[in-house]
Amino acid sequence: MGRWKLYLALTLGAGLASAWLGFRGEQERQETGESSPAPLKTQLKRIFVRPTDAVARLDEIRAHSKRVDLSPPEEEECWQIIRGLSEQQLRSYLADLPTDRPNTASSKLIPMLFSRWAQIDSLAALAEAKKPEYARNSAVVAAFSSWAGRDRDAAFSWALSKDGAEMKYYAADIAARMYLNEDRSTAIERMKSQFPEALPTMLRTMAQQTDGTDESLRDYFDLTRSERDQITVIPMWELVRKWATRDLSHALENTETFGLSPEQLSIFRQHVLSAVAARDPATVLNRLQNGQETTLDASGRKSVLLSTIMSHPEESAGWSVENHQTDLLAEAFDRQISGLRNGKRPLADYLRGMRGPYESWSKASPDTFNAWLQKQPDEVRNALTSPLPNAPH
């Protein structure tokens, strides 16, 4: 999986987690009838408030909120008001609300309004939430979470009947969080029997919920023992990025303490080394060169070397030449150039701003660099060798 796809998946997963937690809290308050007590002044105002006054109060809170987000008392008061709005009031208020102002009170209110709308008419709320103007406001996940909280069977059946992956992804993510919230010890078996398509999402979500301690990883691997072969790149990286970055030395020394099979241990160790390399590439490169990484096969060793070179090309160029690994250096740069071709700017623009690693290779081993360069198309050769604009001649 490419780095940008991994980043996108991790980012989207984090966004869904944040949104779901907010609306799960509201669902629990509705189910139990519990909420934080509002100030006496606010309670007295509600006794006499008319629907139009309620909407005006939302405007007042939105206008006066000077925070990036609503404060807890402001959010609670907004929920109290929104719970009483009709579908027509919700439609009307959403129509007047700006949708292009992230990290504001308006962007916080949008998913709250959709959550309420879905309690009244789930399909109508979802149809509106899927419009492009709401794409950045968690509107779909808010509406779908609200529906699934009331009638998960109907919500999940509807999502699975839709063409395309978007709604299936939302449904899988929300199902995973629901089952884990209800009973973590039986969540995997329930998911396999009721929503097997979402099992990979369950494994990713469980990984996101670890806290980076040895205990949380051990708990994860114990709970997923029967599904080890399903743990793919994203959940494995979720586990490692929290655990390894807490203490790089500890991670290097304790990879083998979780009872993993040789195959799983090799994959896990690759991710640990990649995480360490992001901060200390020299240590990883030297361990690989000195034969210390005995859990890795040739493919795993090459994968770690490539990821280290690609993440730290300038530092890795000299090492690659010294250790007769210029073939890997060439492959890493070929991959980098291939990825840059998908960018929004011309390839030459990117390369002119990234000449340091190539120059490091050229200085360390002119012959191998020039041999590689001669195989490149004119666009690449010109970008890497022509004088830079405004450079002294």
N, C-alpha and C positions, 0 to 999 in steps of 0.2 A: 504494500500500500504506500502511495506517495506521501511525502511529508505534509503537503497541503491538505490531502484527504484526511489524514490522521488528525491534523489540527482542526479541520472543519467538524469532524465527528466529535472530537472532545469538546469543542466549543458549543456545538449544538446540544450535546448531552448535558453540559453544565447549565445552559440556559433553560432547558426543560426542567431540570432538577429544581432550579430556583423558582420557576413559575409554579411547578406542581406543589412545592412545599407551601407556598402562599395560599393556594386555593384549597389544599387539603386542610390547612388550618381553619379556613372559613367553613368548609364542609363539616368539620368536627364541631365548630361552634354552633352550627345550625342543628346538628343532630342532638347535641346535649343541651342546647338552650343556654350555654354559657358564653359570656363575653365580658370583656373588661368593662367595669363601671365607668360610664361617661361622667364628666363633671356635672354637678347639680344644675348649673346654669344651662347646660346643653339638654339635660333631662327635662327641665321645665319648658324649654323652647319646643321640645318634641310634642308635648301635650297639646299645644295649640297650633302646630305647624300644618299648613296646607301643602298639597303636592307641589304647587308652584314655588312655595317657600323652600321646600326641600331641595329642589333643583337650584334655586338661587343660592342656597347654602353651599352646595357643591361648588358653584362658581366662586363663591367667597373663599372657600378653603383653597381652591386651585390658584386664585389670584394672589392670595396672601402667603402661600407656602413659599418660603425662601430656601428650602432645602433641595438637594438633589432628589430626594425621595420624600414621601410623606412621613411625618413623625408618627409613632405608634398611636397617640391619641387622635391625630387627624385621620389616620387610616381606619381606625375603629369607628369614628363618627361617619366617615364616608360609607363604610359597610352598612351601618345602621340606616342610613338614608337610602342606599341603593337597594337594600332588601325590600323596601316598600314601593319601588317604582314599577309602573306598568310597562308592558311591552312597547306601547306607543311612546311613553316617556323615554325609555331606553333608546329607541330608534332616533328620536328627536335629539336627545342630548349627544349621542354619538355623532350625528350628522354635523353638529356644530363644534365638535372637539378637534383641535389640530392633531394630526397623526404623524407629523414630521419633527417632533420635538422630543428626542430621547432624553432619558434621565431627568424628567420633569414630573410635576404632579399630574399633568395631562396623560403622560405615557403610563403612569401608574393606574389611573382611573380606567383606561380603556379595557384592560383585561378584567378588571372588577365588574365593569358593566356587562361584558360578554358572559362572564360567569353567571350573573343574575339572569340575563336573557335566556341562557340555555336551560335554566330551571323552568322557564315558561314555555319555550318552544325551541328545543335543541337544534332541530334541523335548520330552522330559520336563522338562529344565531350562528351556526357553523357556516351557512351559506354567505352571510355577511362577513364573518371573520376571515374567510379565505380570500377576500378582495385584496389586491396588491397593497393598498394604502395601509393595511393593518399588519403587514408582514413582519415589521420590527417590534410589534407590541405584544407578543405572546397571546394574541387574541384567540387563535385556533386552539392552543393547548388549554387556555382558560375555559373556553366553551366546552371542549371535549372532556376535560377533567370534571367539570360540573355535571355533565350528563352521565359520565361513567360512575360518579359518586352516587347518583340516584338509581341508575339501572345499568350496571356494567355489562350484562349479557346483551342488551339491546345496542348499547354503544359500541361494544367490540364487534358484534356481528355486522353492524353497519360499516364500521371502518374496514373490516376484512373484505367486504363486498365491493369496495371502491377500487377503481383502476388506479395504477400508479402506486408509488411507495410512500408518499407523504403521510397519509392518514394511518397506514399500517405502522409506520414508524412511531407516530404519536401514541397509537393504541398500545403498541408493545412497551413503550417507555412507561406509560401510566399504569398498565397492568403490572409491570415489574414492581413499581413503587407501592402499589396497593397491596400486593401479596406480601412483600417484604415488611410493610407497615403492620400487617395483620398478624403474621407469624413467620418470622425469619427462618425457623427451623424446618418448616414444611413448604416454604415458598417455591423451591425448585420443583418438587413433586407436583404441586398444584399447577404450576405453569406448564409442566410437561403434559398433564392430563387435560387442562382446560384451554390452553393457548400455546401449543408447542412451537408455533412460529416465532414466538417472542422469547424463547429460551436464551439465544445469544444476547439479547438486550438485558435479560435478567442478570446474566453473568457480568456484563459491563456495569450495570447499575450497582451490583454488589461490590464490584471493585472500586467504583467511585465513592462508596460509603466507607471504605477503610480509612484509617487515620494515619497510616505510615508507621505504626508500631509493629514489632514482631508479633505481638498477640493478635492484632487485627488481620495480618496476613495468614497466620496459622489458622484462625477462625475461617477465613475465606477458603483456604485450601481444604479444610476439613469438610465444610458445607458443600463444596463443589467436587468432592472426591469422585462421585459417579459420573461427572461430566467433564473430566479433565481434558478430554480430546476436543471439547467445544470451546475452550478458552483461547480466543484468537488474539491478534495483535493488540487491539484496542483495550480489552480488559487487562491484558498482561502489562501494557504500558501504564495504565492507570494505577496498578498496584506498585509498579517499580518507581514511578516518578515521585511518589510520596515517600516511599520507604528508603530508597537509595539516597535521595538528596538530603535526608536528615543527617546522615553520617556516612560519607563515602567509604571510609575504611571498614566500618561495621558491615556495610553491604557487601563489600568484596570478600570479607571473611566468613559471612554467615549465610551465603546463598544455599548451602546444602542442608540447612536445618529444618526444612519444611516438608520433608517426606515425599518429594517429587520423584516421578519416574525419570530414568535417564533422558528420555526424549523431552519431557517437560522441563527438566532441570537445564538442559541445553538451551531451550528457548528463553527460559527465565534469565539465565546467565547472560545471554546476548543482550537482553534489555538492560540488565544491571550495568554491564560494561558500557553500553551506549549512554546511559544516564551519567555514569562517572566521567566518560569522555567529554561530555558537554562542559564539564568544569575543569577537568584535568586530563587533557588528551595525551600528554606525555606518559603518564602512568599506564594508561591502557595500551598504548602503542608498544611500550617496553615489555609489558606483561605478555602480550601476544608474540612479540619477537623472541622472548626468552623461553617460550614453551611452557609458561605457568598456567595457561588456560586449558587444562586437560579435559574439561567437560565439553569443549566445543569440537565439533567435527570440522572438516575443511570448509564446508559451506558456511557454517556459523562463524568461523574465524574470518572468512572473507567478508561476510555481511557486516561484522563489527568494524573491521578495518575500513571498509568503504564508507560507512556512516560516520566514522571518526574523521576521515579525510575530508568528506563533504561538509562536515560541520566546522572543521578547523583546517581549511586547505592551506593557509599560509604557514601555519605551524607544522603541518604534516609533510609539506613538500620536501624539506631537508631530510627528514626521517626516512621518507620513501626512497630517496636517492641513496642514502647511506646504507639502507638495508635491502637494496636491490628490489624494491617494490614499485618501480615506476610504471609497471603494467597496471597496477591498481590505481595509481595516481591518474593515469590516462583514462581508465574506465570511470573514475569518479568525476573527472572533468567532462567527459562525454555525457554522463548522466546529467550533470548540472546544466550543460548547454541545452540538452534535450528538454529539460524542464523549463528553462528560460524562454524557449520558443513559444510556450503557451502564455507568456505574459502579455500585458496590454501595450507595452512599448516595443519598438524594434529591438531585436536581439543585440545589435551593435551598441545600443544605448546602455544596456545592462553590462555588457562585457567591458566597455570603456570605464565604467565605474568600479570594476572588480578585477583590475589588472594585477593587484598585489600578489595573489597566490600564483598566477602564471609567471610573473617575474621572479618569484622565489624559486620556482622550478627551473626557469631558464638560467638563473645564476648558479644553482646547485649542479645542474647537469645540462649544459647547452645542447649536447648531442641528442639526448633522449627527448628533450623538449622540442627541438627543431624537427625531429623525426615525427613526433606527434602532430606538430603544427602543419607540416606539409600535407598531412592527410585530411585537414579541415577544409571546408569550403571557403571561397574568397571572403565571404562576409565575416567569418570568424577570424581569419588571418589578418585582414585589414583592421578589424577592431582591436586586436591584441598587439599590433605592431606599428600602426600609424601614430604620428605625434598627436597627443591630446590637444583639444582646443585650448587656446590661451597658454599652452606650455611654452617655456623659454626654448629657443632654438640655439 
